[in-house]
Amino acid sequence: MEYKYENIENVEVKQDFEVYKHDEDGELIDTLVIPKGAIGVIESMGCSSTDGFRNHYDFLFTFDGQKVEVGLYEDKIEGFLVLI
């Protein structure tokens, strides 16, 4: 499996976007806005048979004293993030 962004470490958020937290049963329990300008690092990459083997990346964003983990599919990254 090849990853388009495997040599990228840091990213910056282009525009505010919402992320959703779910509990173990899949119920929505929280919504959080990742703000424009937040800096993130790629923590891991992977794919799963449950999502058609789409490449996804796990990011850790830091802003306002918070650290938030967010997963994004490879085909959505450039829509939300600037690669730095």
mmCIF file of the N, C-alpha and C atoms, coordinates in Angstrom:
data_MODEL
# 
_entry.id   MODEL 
# 
loop_
_atom_site.group_PDB 
_atom_site.id 
_atom_site.type_symbol 
_atom_site.label_atom_id 
_atom_site.label_alt_id 
_atom_site.label_comp_id 
_atom_site.label_asym_id 
_atom_site.label_entity_id 
_atom_site.label_seq_id 
_atom_site.pdbx_PDB_ins_code 
_atom_site.Cartn_x 
_atom_site.Cartn_y 
_atom_site.Cartn_z 
_atom_site.occupancy 
_atom_site.B_iso_or_equiv 
_atom_site.pdbx_formal_charge 
_atom_site.auth_seq_id 
_atom_site.auth_comp_id 
_atom_site.auth_asym_id 
_atom_site.auth_atom_id 
_atom_site.pdbx_PDB_model_num 
ATOM 1   N N  . MET A 1 1  ? 0.853   -1.179 0.000  1.00 0.00 ? 1  MET A N  1 
ATOM 2   C CA . MET A 1 1  ? 0.000   0.000  0.000  1.00 0.00 ? 1  MET A CA 1 
ATOM 3   C C  . MET A 1 1  ? 0.894   1.236  0.000  1.00 0.00 ? 1  MET A C  1 
ATOM 4   N N  . GLU A 1 2  ? 0.637   2.147  -0.924 1.00 0.00 ? 2  GLU A N  1 
ATOM 5   C CA . GLU A 1 2  ? 1.383   3.399  -0.977 1.00 0.00 ? 2  GLU A CA 1 
ATOM 6   C C  . GLU A 1 2  ? 0.551   4.520  -0.369 1.00 0.00 ? 2  GLU A C  1 
ATOM 7   N N  . TYR A 1 3  ? 1.247   5.421  0.315  1.00 0.00 ? 3  TYR A N  1 
ATOM 8   C CA . TYR A 1 3  ? 0.607   6.566  0.936  1.00 0.00 ? 3  TYR A CA 1 
ATOM 9   C C  . TYR A 1 3  ? 1.135   7.837  0.296  1.00 0.00 ? 3  TYR A C  1 
ATOM 10  N N  . LYS A 1 4  ? 0.218   8.666  -0.157 1.00 0.00 ? 4  LYS A N  1 
ATOM 11  C CA . LYS A 1 4  ? 0.581   9.902  -0.850 1.00 0.00 ? 4  LYS A CA 1 
ATOM 12  C C  . LYS A 1 4  ? 1.361   10.862 0.045  1.00 0.00 ? 4  LYS A C  1 
ATOM 13  N N  . TYR A 1 5  ? 1.070   10.869 1.329  1.00 0.00 ? 5  TYR A N  1 
ATOM 14  C CA . TYR A 1 5  ? 1.648   11.851 2.240  1.00 0.00 ? 5  TYR A CA 1 
ATOM 15  C C  . TYR A 1 5  ? 2.580   11.231 3.282  1.00 0.00 ? 5  TYR A C  1 
ATOM 16  N N  . GLU A 1 6  ? 3.188   10.098 2.972  1.00 0.00 ? 6  GLU A N  1 
ATOM 17  C CA . GLU A 1 6  ? 3.996   9.428  3.984  1.00 0.00 ? 6  GLU A CA 1 
ATOM 18  C C  . GLU A 1 6  ? 5.242   10.209 4.388  1.00 0.00 ? 6  GLU A C  1 
ATOM 19  N N  . ASN A 1 7  ? 5.702   11.147 3.567  1.00 0.00 ? 7  ASN A N  1 
ATOM 20  C CA . ASN A 1 7  ? 6.887   11.929 3.911  1.00 0.00 ? 7  ASN A CA 1 
ATOM 21  C C  . ASN A 1 7  ? 6.556   13.306 4.486  1.00 0.00 ? 7  ASN A C  1 
ATOM 22  N N  . ILE A 1 8  ? 5.279   13.560 4.743  1.00 0.00 ? 8  ILE A N  1 
ATOM 23  C CA . ILE A 1 8  ? 4.831   14.823 5.326  1.00 0.00 ? 8  ILE A CA 1 
ATOM 24  C C  . ILE A 1 8  ? 4.659   14.615 6.830  1.00 0.00 ? 8  ILE A C  1 
ATOM 25  N N  . GLU A 1 9  ? 5.168   15.532 7.607  1.00 0.00 ? 9  GLU A N  1 
ATOM 26  C CA . GLU A 1 9  ? 5.008   15.415 9.054  1.00 0.00 ? 9  GLU A CA 1 
ATOM 27  C C  . GLU A 1 9  ? 4.011   16.415 9.606  1.00 0.00 ? 9  GLU A C  1 
ATOM 28  N N  . ASN A 1 10 ? 4.110   17.675 9.166  1.00 0.00 ? 10 ASN A N  1 
ATOM 29  C CA . ASN A 1 10 ? 3.296   18.739 9.750  1.00 0.00 ? 10 ASN A CA 1 
ATOM 30  C C  . ASN A 1 10 ? 2.272   19.278 8.754  1.00 0.00 ? 10 ASN A C  1 
ATOM 31  N N  . VAL A 1 11 ? 1.138   19.694 9.302  1.00 0.00 ? 11 VAL A N  1 
ATOM 32  C CA . VAL A 1 11 ? 0.071   20.283 8.497  1.00 0.00 ? 11 VAL A CA 1 
ATOM 33  C C  . VAL A 1 11 ? -0.507  21.478 9.244  1.00 0.00 ? 11 VAL A C  1 
ATOM 34  N N  . GLU A 1 12 ? -1.184  22.344 8.489  1.00 0.00 ? 12 GLU A N  1 
ATOM 35  C CA . GLU A 1 12 ? -1.890  23.479 9.075  1.00 0.00 ? 12 GLU A CA 1 
ATOM 36  C C  . GLU A 1 12 ? -3.303  23.494 8.521  1.00 0.00 ? 12 GLU A C  1 
ATOM 37  N N  . VAL A 1 13 ? -4.270  23.795 9.363  1.00 0.00 ? 13 VAL A N  1 
ATOM 38  C CA . VAL A 1 13 ? -5.678  23.810 8.966  1.00 0.00 ? 13 VAL A CA 1 
ATOM 39  C C  . VAL A 1 13 ? -5.962  25.035 8.102  1.00 0.00 ? 13 VAL A C  1 
ATOM 40  N N  . LYS A 1 14 ? -6.575  24.807 6.894  1.00 0.00 ? 14 LYS A N  1 
ATOM 41  C CA . LYS A 1 14 ? -6.906  25.882 5.959  1.00 0.00 ? 14 LYS A CA 1 
ATOM 42  C C  . LYS A 1 14 ? -8.096  26.711 6.417  1.00 0.00 ? 14 LYS A C  1 
ATOM 43  N N  . GLN A 1 15 ? -9.113  26.026 6.924  1.00 0.00 ? 15 GLN A N  1 
ATOM 44  C CA . GLN A 1 15 ? -10.348 26.679 7.354  1.00 0.00 ? 15 GLN A CA 1 
ATOM 45  C C  . GLN A 1 15 ? -10.947 25.851 8.478  1.00 0.00 ? 15 GLN A C  1 
ATOM 46  N N  . ASP A 1 16 ? -11.713 26.498 9.336  1.00 0.00 ? 16 ASP A N  1 
ATOM 47  C CA . ASP A 1 16 ? -12.353 25.759 10.423 1.00 0.00 ? 16 ASP A CA 1 
ATOM 48  C C  . ASP A 1 16 ? -13.099 24.551 9.861  1.00 0.00 ? 16 ASP A C  1 
ATOM 49  N N  . PHE A 1 17 ? -13.024 23.419 10.577 1.00 0.00 ? 17 PHE A N  1 
ATOM 50  C CA . PHE A 1 17 ? -13.857 22.280 10.212 1.00 0.00 ? 17 PHE A CA 1 
ATOM 51  C C  . PHE A 1 17 ? -14.273 21.517 11.460 1.00 0.00 ? 17 PHE A C  1 
ATOM 52  N N  . GLU A 1 18 ? -15.436 20.871 11.369 1.00 0.00 ? 18 GLU A N  1 
ATOM 53  C CA . GLU A 1 18 ? -15.982 20.136 12.502 1.00 0.00 ? 18 GLU A CA 1 
ATOM 54  C C  . GLU A 1 18 ? -15.533 18.684 12.476 1.00 0.00 ? 18 GLU A C  1 
ATOM 55  N N  . VAL A 1 19 ? -15.304 18.152 13.672 1.00 0.00 ? 19 VAL A N  1 
ATOM 56  C CA . VAL A 1 19 ? -15.049 16.726 13.835 1.00 0.00 ? 19 VAL A CA 1 
ATOM 57  C C  . VAL A 1 19 ? -16.053 16.207 14.863 1.00 0.00 ? 19 VAL A C  1 
ATOM 58  N N  . TYR A 1 20 ? -16.335 14.935 14.779 1.00 0.00 ? 20 TYR A N  1 
ATOM 59  C CA . TYR A 1 20 ? -17.369 14.335 15.616 1.00 0.00 ? 20 TYR A CA 1 
ATOM 60  C C  . TYR A 1 20 ? -16.781 13.183 16.419 1.00 0.00 ? 20 TYR A C  1 
ATOM 61  N N  . LYS A 1 21 ? -17.088 13.185 17.707 1.00 0.00 ? 21 LYS A N  1 
ATOM 62  C CA . LYS A 1 21 ? -16.624 12.117 18.585 1.00 0.00 ? 21 LYS A CA 1 
ATOM 63  C C  . LYS A 1 21 ? -17.786 11.163 18.831 1.00 0.00 ? 21 LYS A C  1 
ATOM 64  N N  . HIS A 1 22 ? -17.491 9.871  18.720 1.00 0.00 ? 22 HIS A N  1 
ATOM 65  C CA . HIS A 1 22 ? -18.501 8.836  18.925 1.00 0.00 ? 22 HIS A CA 1 
ATOM 66  C C  . HIS A 1 22 ? -18.088 7.928  20.078 1.00 0.00 ? 22 HIS A C  1 
ATOM 67  N N  . ASP A 1 23 ? -19.065 7.373  20.759 1.00 0.00 ? 23 ASP A N  1 
ATOM 68  C CA . ASP A 1 23 ? -18.744 6.413  21.811 1.00 0.00 ? 23 ASP A CA 1 
ATOM 69  C C  . ASP A 1 23 ? -18.524 5.034  21.194 1.00 0.00 ? 23 ASP A C  1 
ATOM 70  N N  . GLU A 1 24 ? -18.302 4.041  22.031 1.00 0.00 ? 24 GLU A N  1 
ATOM 71  C CA . GLU A 1 24 ? -18.016 2.686  21.551 1.00 0.00 ? 24 GLU A CA 1 
ATOM 72  C C  . GLU A 1 24 ? -19.170 2.057  20.790 1.00 0.00 ? 24 GLU A C  1 
ATOM 73  N N  . ASP A 1 25 ? -20.390 2.573  21.013 1.00 0.00 ? 25 ASP A N  1 
ATOM 74  C CA . ASP A 1 25 ? -21.571 2.060  20.306 1.00 0.00 ? 25 ASP A CA 1 
ATOM 75  C C  . ASP A 1 25 ? -21.868 2.819  19.027 1.00 0.00 ? 25 ASP A C  1 
ATOM 76  N N  . GLY A 1 26 ? -21.012 3.792  18.695 1.00 0.00 ? 26 GLY A N  1 
ATOM 77  C CA . GLY A 1 26 ? -21.203 4.574  17.480 1.00 0.00 ? 26 GLY A CA 1 
ATOM 78  C C  . GLY A 1 26 ? -22.119 5.770  17.645 1.00 0.00 ? 26 GLY A C  1 
ATOM 79  N N  . GLU A 1 27 ? -22.550 6.040  18.873 1.00 0.00 ? 27 GLU A N  1 
ATOM 80  C CA . GLU A 1 27 ? -23.419 7.190  19.128 1.00 0.00 ? 27 GLU A CA 1 
ATOM 81  C C  . GLU A 1 27 ? -22.597 8.472  19.179 1.00 0.00 ? 27 GLU A C  1 
ATOM 82  N N  . LEU A 1 28 ? -23.092 9.515  18.545 1.00 0.00 ? 28 LEU A N  1 
ATOM 83  C CA . LEU A 1 28 ? -22.440 10.824 18.562 1.00 0.00 ? 28 LEU A CA 1 
ATOM 84  C C  . LEU A 1 28 ? -22.493 11.390 19.982 1.00 0.00 ? 28 LEU A C  1 
ATOM 85  N N  . ILE A 1 29 ? -21.319 11.750 20.522 1.00 0.00 ? 29 ILE A N  1 
ATOM 86  C CA . ILE A 1 29 ? -21.300 12.282 21.881 1.00 0.00 ? 29 ILE A CA 1 
ATOM 87  C C  . ILE A 1 29 ? -20.736 13.700 21.966 1.00 0.00 ? 29 ILE A C  1 
ATOM 88  N N  . ASP A 1 30 ? -20.068 14.169 20.897 1.00 0.00 ? 30 ASP A N  1 
ATOM 89  C CA . ASP A 1 30 ? -19.500 15.511 20.957 1.00 0.00 ? 30 ASP A CA 1 
ATOM 90  C C  . ASP A 1 30 ? -19.148 15.994 19.556 1.00 0.00 ? 30 ASP A C  1 
ATOM 91  N N  . THR A 1 31 ? -19.183 17.301 19.366 1.00 0.00 ? 31 THR A N  1 
ATOM 92  C CA . THR A 1 31 ? -18.741 17.950 18.136 1.00 0.00 ? 31 THR A CA 1 
ATOM 93  C C  . THR A 1 31 ? -17.712 18.997 18.533 1.00 0.00 ? 31 THR A C  1 
ATOM 94  N N  . LEU A 1 32 ? -16.640 19.065 17.772 1.00 0.00 ? 32 LEU A N  1 
ATOM 95  C CA . LEU A 1 32 ? -15.556 19.992 18.066 1.00 0.00 ? 32 LEU A CA 1 
ATOM 96  C C  . LEU A 1 32 ? -15.136 20.665 16.778 1.00 0.00 ? 32 LEU A C  1 
ATOM 97  N N  . VAL A 1 33 ? -14.802 21.934 16.846 1.00 0.00 ? 33 VAL A N  1 
ATOM 98  C CA . VAL A 1 33 ? -14.311 22.661 15.683 1.00 0.00 ? 33 VAL A CA 1 
ATOM 99  C C  . VAL A 1 33 ? -12.792 22.747 15.767 1.00 0.00 ? 33 VAL A C  1 
ATOM 100 N N  . ILE A 1 34 ? -12.131 22.290 14.710 1.00 0.00 ? 34 ILE A N  1 
ATOM 101 C CA . ILE A 1 34 ? -10.686 22.445 14.589 1.00 0.00 ? 34 ILE A CA 1 
ATOM 102 C C  . ILE A 1 34 ? -10.486 23.777 13.862 1.00 0.00 ? 34 ILE A C  1 
ATOM 103 N N  . PRO A 1 35 ? -9.853  24.762 14.513 1.00 0.00 ? 35 PRO A N  1 
ATOM 104 C CA . PRO A 1 35 ? -9.800  26.107 13.935 1.00 0.00 ? 35 PRO A CA 1 
ATOM 105 C C  . PRO A 1 35 ? -8.727  26.289 12.864 1.00 0.00 ? 35 PRO A C  1 
ATOM 106 N N  . LYS A 1 36 ? -9.016  27.217 11.965 1.00 0.00 ? 36 LYS A N  1 
ATOM 107 C CA . LYS A 1 36 ? -8.041  27.629 10.952 1.00 0.00 ? 36 LYS A CA 1 
ATOM 108 C C  . LYS A 1 36 ? -6.740  28.003 11.650 1.00 0.00 ? 36 LYS A C  1 
ATOM 109 N N  . GLY A 1 37 ? -5.620  27.550 11.086 1.00 0.00 ? 37 GLY A N  1 
ATOM 110 C CA . GLY A 1 37 ? -4.316  27.872 11.645 1.00 0.00 ? 37 GLY A CA 1 
ATOM 111 C C  . GLY A 1 37 ? -3.784  26.864 12.641 1.00 0.00 ? 37 GLY A C  1 
ATOM 112 N N  . ALA A 1 38 ? -4.633  25.941 13.095 1.00 0.00 ? 38 ALA A N  1 
ATOM 113 C CA . ALA A 1 38 ? -4.151  24.908 14.022 1.00 0.00 ? 38 ALA A CA 1 
ATOM 114 C C  . ALA A 1 38 ? -3.083  24.071 13.327 1.00 0.00 ? 38 ALA A C  1 
ATOM 115 N N  . ILE A 1 39 ? -2.072  23.705 14.069 1.00 0.00 ? 39 ILE A N  1 
ATOM 116 C CA . ILE A 1 39 ? -0.973  22.903 13.535 1.00 0.00 ? 39 ILE A CA 1 
ATOM 117 C C  . ILE A 1 39 ? -1.170  21.460 13.966 1.00 0.00 ? 39 ILE A C  1 
ATOM 118 N N  . GLY A 1 40 ? -0.907  20.552 13.036 1.00 0.00 ? 40 GLY A N  1 
ATOM 119 C CA . GLY A 1 40 ? -1.044  19.139 13.338 1.00 0.00 ? 40 GLY A CA 1 
ATOM 120 C C  . GLY A 1 40 ? 0.142   18.339 12.851 1.00 0.00 ? 40 GLY A C  1 
ATOM 121 N N  . VAL A 1 41 ? 0.290   17.151 13.411 1.00 0.00 ? 41 VAL A N  1 
ATOM 122 C CA . VAL A 1 41 ? 1.326   16.221 12.978 1.00 0.00 ? 41 VAL A CA 1 
ATOM 123 C C  . VAL A 1 41 ? 0.661   14.893 12.636 1.00 0.00 ? 41 VAL A C  1 
ATOM 124 N N  . ILE A 1 42 ? 1.205   14.232 11.636 1.00 0.00 ? 42 ILE A N  1 
ATOM 125 C CA . ILE A 1 42 ? 0.712   12.908 11.287 1.00 0.00 ? 42 ILE A CA 1 
ATOM 126 C C  . ILE A 1 42 ? 1.261   11.925 12.305 1.00 0.00 ? 42 ILE A C  1 
ATOM 127 N N  . GLU A 1 43 ? 0.374   11.217 12.975 1.00 0.00 ? 43 GLU A N  1 
ATOM 128 C CA . GLU A 1 43 ? 0.788   10.236 13.967 1.00 0.00 ? 43 GLU A CA 1 
ATOM 129 C C  . GLU A 1 43 ? 0.852   8.836  13.383 1.00 0.00 ? 43 GLU A C  1 
ATOM 130 N N  . SER A 1 44 ? -0.068  8.520  12.459 1.00 0.00 ? 44 SER A N  1 
ATOM 131 C CA . SER A 1 44 ? -0.057  7.184  11.857 1.00 0.00 ? 44 SER A CA 1 
ATOM 132 C C  . SER A 1 44 ? -0.843  7.194  10.555 1.00 0.00 ? 44 SER A C  1 
ATOM 133 N N  . MET A 1 45 ? -0.657  6.135  9.790  1.00 0.00 ? 45 MET A N  1 
ATOM 134 C CA . MET A 1 45 ? -1.350  5.947  8.518  1.00 0.00 ? 45 MET A CA 1 
ATOM 135 C C  . MET A 1 45 ? -1.856  4.508  8.498  1.00 0.00 ? 45 MET A C  1 
ATOM 136 N N  . GLY A 1 46 ? -2.930  4.284  7.757  1.00 0.00 ? 46 GLY A N  1 
ATOM 137 C CA . GLY A 1 46 ? -3.439  2.925  7.668  1.00 0.00 ? 46 GLY A CA 1 
ATOM 138 C C  . GLY A 1 46 ? -4.566  2.812  6.676  1.00 0.00 ? 46 GLY A C  1 
ATOM 139 N N  . CYS A 1 47 ? -5.145  1.627  6.616  1.00 0.00 ? 47 CYS A N  1 
ATOM 140 C CA . CYS A 1 47 ? -6.340  1.362  5.812  1.00 0.00 ? 47 CYS A CA 1 
ATOM 141 C C  . CYS A 1 47 ? -7.038  0.164  6.443  1.00 0.00 ? 47 CYS A C  1 
ATOM 142 N N  . SER A 1 48 ? -8.302  -0.016 6.114  1.00 0.00 ? 48 SER A N  1 
ATOM 143 C CA . SER A 1 48 ? -9.082  -1.082 6.720  1.00 0.00 ? 48 SER A CA 1 
ATOM 144 C C  . SER A 1 48 ? -10.040 -1.669 5.690  1.00 0.00 ? 48 SER A C  1 
ATOM 145 N N  . SER A 1 49 ? -10.297 -2.948 5.825  1.00 0.00 ? 49 SER A N  1 
ATOM 146 C CA . SER A 1 49 ? -11.245 -3.598 4.922  1.00 0.00 ? 49 SER A CA 1 
ATOM 147 C C  . SER A 1 49 ? -12.661 -3.079 5.142  1.00 0.00 ? 49 SER A C  1 
ATOM 148 N N  . THR A 1 50 ? -12.940 -2.526 6.329  1.00 0.00 ? 50 THR A N  1 
ATOM 149 C CA . THR A 1 50 ? -14.285 -2.025 6.616  1.00 0.00 ? 50 THR A CA 1 
ATOM 150 C C  . THR A 1 50 ? -14.617 -0.744 5.868  1.00 0.00 ? 50 THR A C  1 
ATOM 151 N N  . ASP A 1 51 ? -13.601 -0.060 5.331  1.00 0.00 ? 51 ASP A N  1 
ATOM 152 C CA . ASP A 1 51 ? -13.856 1.175  4.577  1.00 0.00 ? 51 ASP A CA 1 
ATOM 153 C C  . ASP A 1 51 ? -13.325 1.072  3.151  1.00 0.00 ? 51 ASP A C  1 
ATOM 154 N N  . GLY A 1 52 ? -13.254 -0.138 2.625  1.00 0.00 ? 52 GLY A N  1 
ATOM 155 C CA . GLY A 1 52 ? -12.839 -0.333 1.235  1.00 0.00 ? 52 GLY A CA 1 
ATOM 156 C C  . GLY A 1 52 ? -11.358 -0.112 1.005  1.00 0.00 ? 52 GLY A C  1 
ATOM 157 N N  . PHE A 1 53 ? -10.567 -0.279 2.046  1.00 0.00 ? 53 PHE A N  1 
ATOM 158 C CA . PHE A 1 53 ? -9.115  -0.120 1.967  1.00 0.00 ? 53 PHE A CA 1 
ATOM 159 C C  . PHE A 1 53 ? -8.701  1.291  1.536  1.00 0.00 ? 53 PHE A C  1 
ATOM 160 N N  . ARG A 1 54 ? -9.479  2.291  1.947  1.00 0.00 ? 54 ARG A N  1 
ATOM 161 C CA . ARG A 1 54 ? -9.115  3.693  1.691  1.00 0.00 ? 54 ARG A CA 1 
ATOM 162 C C  . ARG A 1 54 ? -8.011  4.090  2.661  1.00 0.00 ? 54 ARG A C  1 
ATOM 163 N N  . ASN A 1 55 ? -6.994  4.760  2.148  1.00 0.00 ? 55 ASN A N  1 
ATOM 164 C CA . ASN A 1 55 ? -5.920  5.240  3.022  1.00 0.00 ? 55 ASN A CA 1 
ATOM 165 C C  . ASN A 1 55 ? -6.460  6.308  3.959  1.00 0.00 ? 55 ASN A C  1 
ATOM 166 N N  . HIS A 1 56 ? -6.094  6.201  5.228  1.00 0.00 ? 56 HIS A N  1 
ATOM 167 C CA . HIS A 1 56 ? -6.449  7.246  6.184  1.00 0.00 ? 56 HIS A CA 1 
ATOM 168 C C  . HIS A 1 56 ? -5.239  7.585  7.045  1.00 0.00 ? 56 HIS A C  1 
ATOM 169 N N  . TYR A 1 57 ? -5.281  8.770  7.602  1.00 0.00 ? 57 TYR A N  1 
ATOM 170 C CA . TYR A 1 57 ? -4.187  9.305  8.406  1.00 0.00 ? 57 TYR A CA 1 
ATOM 171 C C  . TYR A 1 57 ? -4.759  9.773  9.736  1.00 0.00 ? 57 TYR A C  1 
ATOM 172 N N  . ASP A 1 58 ? -4.008  9.547  10.781 1.00 0.00 ? 58 ASP A N  1 
ATOM 173 C CA . ASP A 1 58 ? -4.379  10.041 12.107 1.00 0.00 ? 58 ASP A CA 1 
ATOM 174 C C  . ASP A 1 58 ? -3.473  11.230 12.436 1.00 0.00 ? 58 ASP A C  1 
ATOM 175 N N  . PHE A 1 59 ? -4.098  12.354 12.752 1.00 0.00 ? 59 PHE A N  1 
ATOM 176 C CA . PHE A 1 59 ? -3.385  13.592 13.064 1.00 0.00 ? 59 PHE A CA 1 
ATOM 177 C C  . PHE A 1 59 ? -3.583  13.948 14.529 1.00 0.00 ? 59 PHE A C  1 
ATOM 178 N N  . LEU A 1 60 ? -2.606  14.619 15.092 1.00 0.00 ? 60 LEU A N  1 
ATOM 179 C CA . LEU A 1 60 ? -2.740  15.210 16.410 1.00 0.00 ? 60 LEU A CA 1 
ATOM 180 C C  . LEU A 1 60 ? -2.633  16.721 16.219 1.00 0.00 ? 60 LEU A C  1 
ATOM 181 N N  . PHE A 1 61 ? -3.745  17.434 16.499 1.00 0.00 ? 61 PHE A N  1 
ATOM 182 C CA . PHE A 1 61 ? -3.785  18.889 16.387 1.00 0.00 ? 61 PHE A CA 1 
ATOM 183 C C  . PHE A 1 61 ? -3.666  19.504 17.770 1.00 0.00 ? 61 PHE A C  1 
ATOM 184 N N  . THR A 1 62 ? -2.933  20.611 17.832 1.00 0.00 ? 62 THR A N  1 
ATOM 185 C CA . THR A 1 62 ? -2.772  21.349 19.080 1.00 0.00 ? 62 THR A CA 1 
ATOM 186 C C  . THR A 1 62 ? -3.254  22.778 18.873 1.00 0.00 ? 62 THR A C  1 
ATOM 187 N N  . PHE A 1 63 ? -4.169  23.224 19.734 1.00 0.00 ? 63 PHE A N  1 
ATOM 188 C CA . PHE A 1 63 ? -4.694  24.591 19.675 1.00 0.00 ? 63 PHE A CA 1 
ATOM 189 C C  . PHE A 1 63 ? -5.379  24.909 20.994 1.00 0.00 ? 63 PHE A C  1 
ATOM 190 N N  . ASP A 1 64 ? -5.342  26.166 21.369 1.00 0.00 ? 64 ASP A N  1 
ATOM 191 C CA . ASP A 1 64 ? -6.002  26.631 22.601 1.00 0.00 ? 64 ASP A CA 1 
ATOM 192 C C  . ASP A 1 64 ? -5.690  25.741 23.807 1.00 0.00 ? 64 ASP A C  1 
ATOM 193 N N  . GLY A 1 65 ? -4.475  25.239 23.900 1.00 0.00 ? 65 GLY A N  1 
ATOM 194 C CA . GLY A 1 65 ? -4.087  24.387 25.016 1.00 0.00 ? 65 GLY A CA 1 
ATOM 195 C C  . GLY A 1 65 ? -4.646  22.980 24.966 1.00 0.00 ? 65 GLY A C  1 
ATOM 196 N N  . GLN A 1 66 ? -5.297  22.634 23.864 1.00 0.00 ? 66 GLN A N  1 
ATOM 197 C CA . GLN A 1 66 ? -5.886  21.305 23.707 1.00 0.00 ? 66 GLN A CA 1 
ATOM 198 C C  . GLN A 1 66 ? -5.078  20.478 22.721 1.00 0.00 ? 66 GLN A C  1 
ATOM 199 N N  . LYS A 1 67 ? -5.148  19.171 22.876 1.00 0.00 ? 67 LYS A N  1 
ATOM 200 C CA . LYS A 1 67 ? -4.602  18.242 21.893 1.00 0.00 ? 67 LYS A CA 1 
ATOM 201 C C  . LYS A 1 67 ? -5.762  17.352 21.465 1.00 0.00 ? 67 LYS A C  1 
ATOM 202 N N  . VAL A 1 68 ? -5.998  17.313 20.153 1.00 0.00 ? 68 VAL A N  1 
ATOM 203 C CA . VAL A 1 68 ? -7.137  16.570 19.620 1.00 0.00 ? 68 VAL A CA 1 
ATOM 204 C C  . VAL A 1 68 ? -6.660  15.642 18.511 1.00 0.00 ? 68 VAL A C  1 
ATOM 205 N N  . GLU A 1 69 ? -7.032  14.376 18.608 1.00 0.00 ? 69 GLU A N  1 
ATOM 206 C CA . GLU A 1 69 ? -6.711  13.406 17.562 1.00 0.00 ? 69 GLU A CA 1 
ATOM 207 C C  . GLU A 1 69 ? -7.850  13.364 16.551 1.00 0.00 ? 69 GLU A C  1 
ATOM 208 N N  . VAL A 1 70 ? -7.484  13.421 15.268 1.00 0.00 ? 70 VAL A N  1 
ATOM 209 C CA . VAL A 1 70 ? -8.464  13.433 14.181 1.00 0.00 ? 70 VAL A CA 1 
ATOM 210 C C  . VAL A 1 70 ? -7.998  12.488 13.088 1.00 0.00 ? 70 VAL A C  1 
ATOM 211 N N  . GLY A 1 71 ? -8.919  11.702 12.556 1.00 0.00 ? 71 GLY A N  1 
ATOM 212 C CA . GLY A 1 71 ? -8.623  10.838 11.420 1.00 0.00 ? 71 GLY A CA 1 
ATOM 213 C C  . GLY A 1 71 ? -9.236  11.414 10.156 1.00 0.00 ? 71 GLY A C  1 
ATOM 214 N N  . LEU A 1 72 ? -8.462  11.410 9.070  1.00 0.00 ? 72 LEU A N  1 
ATOM 215 C CA . LEU A 1 72 ? -8.951  11.890 7.770  1.00 0.00 ? 72 LEU A CA 1 
ATOM 216 C C  . LEU A 1 72 ? -8.552  10.908 6.680  1.00 0.00 ? 72 LEU A C  1 
ATOM 217 N N  . TYR A 1 73 ? -9.440  10.719 5.717  1.00 0.00 ? 73 TYR A N  1 
ATOM 218 C CA . TYR A 1 73 ? -9.093  9.929  4.543  1.00 0.00 ? 73 TYR A CA 1 
ATOM 219 C C  . TYR A 1 73 ? -8.150  10.721 3.652  1.00 0.00 ? 73 TYR A C  1 
ATOM 220 N N  . GLU A 1 74 ? -7.289  10.016 2.960  1.00 0.00 ? 74 GLU A N  1 
ATOM 221 C CA . GLU A 1 74 ? -6.279  10.631 2.107  1.00 0.00 ? 74 GLU A CA 1 
ATOM 222 C C  . GLU A 1 74 ? -6.881  11.591 1.088  1.00 0.00 ? 74 GLU A C  1 
ATOM 223 N N  . ASP A 1 75 ? -8.016  11.225 0.506  1.00 0.00 ? 75 ASP A N  1 
ATOM 224 C CA . ASP A 1 75 ? -8.615  12.064 -0.532 1.00 0.00 ? 75 ASP A CA 1 
ATOM 225 C C  . ASP A 1 75 ? -9.271  13.339 0.017  1.00 0.00 ? 75 ASP A C  1 
ATOM 226 N N  . LYS A 1 76 ? -9.319  13.504 1.326  1.00 0.00 ? 76 LYS A N  1 
ATOM 227 C CA . LYS A 1 76 ? -9.902  14.707 1.942  1.00 0.00 ? 76 LYS A CA 1 
ATOM 228 C C  . LYS A 1 76 ? -8.855  15.655 2.495  1.00 0.00 ? 76 LYS A C  1 
ATOM 229 N N  . ILE A 1 77 ? -7.620  15.208 2.608  1.00 0.00 ? 77 ILE A N  1 
ATOM 230 C CA . ILE A 1 77 ? -6.585  15.980 3.299  1.00 0.00 ? 77 ILE A CA 1 
ATOM 231 C C  . ILE A 1 77 ? -6.365  17.350 2.681  1.00 0.00 ? 77 ILE A C  1 
ATOM 232 N N  . GLU A 1 78 ? -6.157  17.437 1.383  1.00 0.00 ? 78 GLU A N  1 
ATOM 233 C CA . GLU A 1 78 ? -5.843  18.730 0.757  1.00 0.00 ? 78 GLU A CA 1 
ATOM 234 C C  . GLU A 1 78 ? -7.021  19.700 0.784  1.00 0.00 ? 78 GLU A C  1 
ATOM 235 N N  . GLY A 1 79 ? -8.225  19.206 1.015  1.00 0.00 ? 79 GLY A N  1 
ATOM 236 C CA . GLY A 1 79 ? -9.381  20.082 1.148  1.00 0.00 ? 79 GLY A CA 1 
ATOM 237 C C  . GLY A 1 79 ? -9.411  20.826 2.471  1.00 0.00 ? 79 GLY A C  1 
ATOM 238 N N  . PHE A 1 80 ? -8.803  20.225 3.501  1.00 0.00 ? 80 PHE A N  1 
ATOM 239 C CA . PHE A 1 80 ? -8.823  20.800 4.836  1.00 0.00 ? 80 PHE A CA 1 
ATOM 240 C C  . PHE A 1 80 ? -7.470  21.332 5.315  1.00 0.00 ? 80 PHE A C  1 
ATOM 241 N N  . LEU A 1 81 ? -6.379  20.780 4.761  1.00 0.00 ? 81 LEU A N  1 
ATOM 242 C CA . LEU A 1 81 ? -5.068  21.046 5.345  1.00 0.00 ? 81 LEU A CA 1 
ATOM 243 C C  . LEU A 1 81 ? -4.061  21.562 4.325  1.00 0.00 ? 81 LEU A C  1 
ATOM 244 N N  . VAL A 1 82 ? -3.112  22.361 4.819  1.00 0.00 ? 82 VAL A N  1 
ATOM 245 C CA . VAL A 1 82 ? -1.951  22.796 4.056  1.00 0.00 ? 82 VAL A CA 1 
ATOM 246 C C  . VAL A 1 82 ? -0.784  21.939 4.543  1.00 0.00 ? 82 VAL A C  1 
ATOM 247 N N  . LEU A 1 83 ? -0.052  21.356 3.617  1.00 0.00 ? 83 LEU A N  1 
ATOM 248 C CA . LEU A 1 83 ? 1.091   20.529 3.976  1.00 0.00 ? 83 LEU A CA 1 
ATOM 249 C C  . LEU A 1 83 ? 2.290   21.424 4.216  1.00 0.00 ? 83 LEU A C  1 
ATOM 250 N N  . ILE A 1 84 ? 2.891   21.330 5.402  1.00 0.00 ? 84 ILE A N  1 
ATOM 251 C CA . ILE A 1 84 ? 4.038   22.200 5.708  1.00 0.00 ? 84 ILE A CA 1 
ATOM 252 C C  . ILE A 1 84 ? 5.245   21.364 6.116  1.00 0.00 ? 84 ILE A C  1 
# 
